[in-house]
């Protein structure tokens, strides 16, 4: 999971992350924010 996140974020521009496909669909940046928050709070 970590490597996929890093690969996706490294290749993404701000326009890519904030792109909305259509009304009612959240942006990629929103998903990446939540993945980051989950990883930050993950207990090993």
C-alpha positions in Angstrom: 0.0 0.0 0.0 2.8 2.4 0.9 4.6 2.0 -2.3 1.5 2.5 -4.4 0.7 5.7 -2.5 4.2 7.0 -3.0 4.3 6.1 -6.7 0.9 7.7 -7.4 1.7 10.9 -5.5 5.1 11.3 -7.1 3.6 11.3 -10.6 0.7 13.5 -9.8 0.4 17.2 -10.4 -1.9 19.5 -8.4 -4.3 19.6 -11.3 -4.4 15.8 -11.4 -5.1 15.6 -7.6 -7.9 18.2 -7.7 -9.6 17.0 -10.8 -13.3 16.3 -10.5 -14.6 13.7 -13.1 -18.2 14.8 -12.6 -20.6 16.2 -9.9 -20.8 14.0 -6.8 -17.4 12.4 -7.3 -14.7 13.3 -4.8 -11.2 14.3 -6.0 -8.1 12.1 -5.8 -6.6 14.6 -3.3 -9.5 13.9 -0.9 -8.7 10.2 -1.0 -5.0 10.7 -0.6 -5.6 12.9 2.4 -7.7 10.2 4.1 -5.1 7.5 3.3 -2.4 9.6 4.9 -4.5 10.2 8.0 -5.2 6.5 8.3 -1.5 5.7 8.0 -0.6 8.3 10.5 -3.0 6.9 13.1 -2.2 3.2 12.4 -1.1 1.3 15.4 1.5 -1.4 14.9 
